[in-house]
Amino acid sequence: MNTFSLIYEQIARIPFGRVCTYGQIAKLVGNPRLSRVVGYALKAAPESLPCQRVVTKDGVLSDAFTPMGKETHRLLLEMEGVTFTPDGRVEMEKYFWAGE
């Protein structure tokens, strides 16, 4: 199985209303140094994958979501009940999923 497939498998496991980080996904696939590769995989991910559930370790959203970048990313997470700090980051202590 290739690295992108392993990454997609982990992203698909993130529960509704929870988030995971690029680094944690990398750890879950067996190499904590692959967080940048997780980002590359997200750019090529199938539409059915819940990519909105992946954020930075600080809960920062991505500009890569279409059509409106971070606003789209935030809206998708809000639709799952995720809440944010006053400065726009995901409340990580509340929504972080570390895998099982």
N, C-alpha and C positions, 0 to 999 in steps of 0.2 A: 504494500500500500504506500502511495507517495505522501509526502509531507502535507500538501494541501488537503488531501483526503482526511488525514489524521486530524488536522486543524478543523475541518468542517464537521467531523464527527463530534468533536468537543463543543463547538459552537451550538450544534443542534441539541445538545444536552442541557444548555443553560435554561433553567425554568422561566416560564412566563413571569414578568414582574421582577426579575433579578438581573444583575449585570455581572460580567466577568472582565478581567483586564487582559490586555495583549500578553503581558508577562505570565499571567496565570495560565492562559491557554497554552503558551509555550511550555510551561512546566508540566501541564497535563499530557502533552504529547511527548514528553521525555527529554526536552532540551530547553532549559530556561533562557538560553541565549538566542532563541528564535523569535523573540517578540516582534522584531521588524518584519520577519517572514510572515507572521500572522497578519500584519497590515497588508502585505502584498496579496496574501490569500483572500483577504476580505474584498479587495478591489476586483478580484476575479470570481467572487462567490456567486453561486446560483441565487436567483431572486427569492427562492423559497426559504433560504437560510435566515434566521433571525439575527442578522448582523448588527442591528441596533443595540443588541445586548452586550456589545463589546465596547469598552471605554478605556481610557488611560488609567494608570494606578491612582491618579488624583481625582478620577471621576469626570475628567474633561471630555467633551463630545468632539466628534469628528466633522471637519468641513467637507468630507468626501460624499456626504449624502445628497442625492438629488431630489427635488430641484433646488433646495435652499440651504444646503450645508447643515450647520449646527442646529438651525431652527427645525429642519426636518427630523434630524436625529432626536432632538428633544421631544418633538410632537409624538414620534413613534414610541418613545419610552413613557411619556405621560399617558398615552393610550393604554399602557400596561399598568398604570398606577404608580410608577416611579416618581419620586419627588426630588426636588433640587435645593441646593443651598442658595442663599441670596446672590451669590456671584455666578450662579448657573451651572455648578457642578453637581453630579449625582451624589446623593447622600450615601456614600460608600459603606459606612458602618451599618446602615440599614438594609441595603440591597445587594451587597457583594456576595457572589456565589463562588466558592473555592473549588467546587467539584466534589465528587464523591469517590 
